[in-house]
Amino acid sequence: GQQLNQSPQSMFIQEGEDVSMNCTSSSIFNTWLWYKQDPGEGPVLLIALYKAGELTSNGRLTAQFGITRKDSFLNISASIPSDVGIYFCAGWGSSYGKLTFGQGTILTVHP
Amino acid sequence: SQTIHQWPATLVQPVGSPLSLECTVEGTSNPNLYWYRQAAGRGLQLLFYSVGIGQISSEVPQNLSASRPQDRQFILSSKKLLLSDSGFYLCAWTGNTEAFFGQGTRLTVV
């Protein structure tokens, strides 16, 4: 079945630093999604990517759909304390029946 | 606009008791529906997903079951809860290209 490997598993950074995380797939994906989850809440969609090579921004967040269609990255610029949370990548492969998630990246931002 | 409702928000149940968590979606038709479990604020484990009424795919053999009696209703059940069933349960729906989550249910089995 489809698998997503997300890295790093956790990050501890200073406020103001930039952050980068990525996901790789064992198979081709047609859609990549990036989510953020605050404690005790459901994940919230940050960015959706639909085409290989696509680069999309949402405020300080930028994500790209890899050209090989087997990877995606998320960058956060000038981190702030409210960026703390768990970030998940997710995607669909050849079938839209099942959404696959990465293991998550726990982000901690020190003021 | 589409919304997803999940309840209850928190639940404390004794071992051996039954469970029923409900999820409903508004503003869309024929969504794909999912139940995930998250332990210790970490990864999302897919439990069940459904592409239509009465169509349930189970990802992990366990003490739980799911049903979809109506197009926009997804129910997670158990006849007898185990301690290991404790966790954060999330319902999600997908349209063609995006997925949206409910607020989650924190289940504690005591």
Boltz contact constraints between the chains, C-beta under 6 A:
constraints:
  - contact:
      token1: [A, 31]
      token2: [B, 97]
      max_distance: 6.0
  - contact:
      token1: [A, 42]
      token2: [B, 90]
      max_distance: 6.0
  - contact:
      token1: [A, 42]
      token2: [B, 101]
      max_distance: 6.0
  - contact:
      token1: [A, 42]
      token2: [B, 102]
      max_distance: 6.0
  - contact:
      token1: [A, 42]
      token2: [B, 103]
      max_distance: 6.0
  - contact:
      token1: [A, 42]
      token2: [B, 104]
      max_distance: 6.0
  - contact:
      token1: [A, 43]
      token2: [B, 101]
      max_distance: 6.0
  - contact:
      token1: [A, 48]
      token2: [B, 98]
      max_distance: 6.0
  - contact:
      token1: [A, 97]
      token2: [B, 51]
      max_distance: 6.0
  - contact:
      token1: [A, 98]
      token2: [B, 49]
      max_distance: 6.0
  - contact:
      token1: [A, 99]
      token2: [B, 94]
      max_distance: 6.0
  - contact:
      token1: [A, 99]
      token2: [B, 99]
      max_distance: 6.0
  - contact:
      token1: [A, 101]
      token2: [B, 44]
      max_distance: 6.0
  - contact:
      token1: [A, 103]
      token2: [B, 43]
      max_distance: 6.0
  - contact:
      token1: [A, 104]
      token2: [B, 43]
      max_distance: 6.0
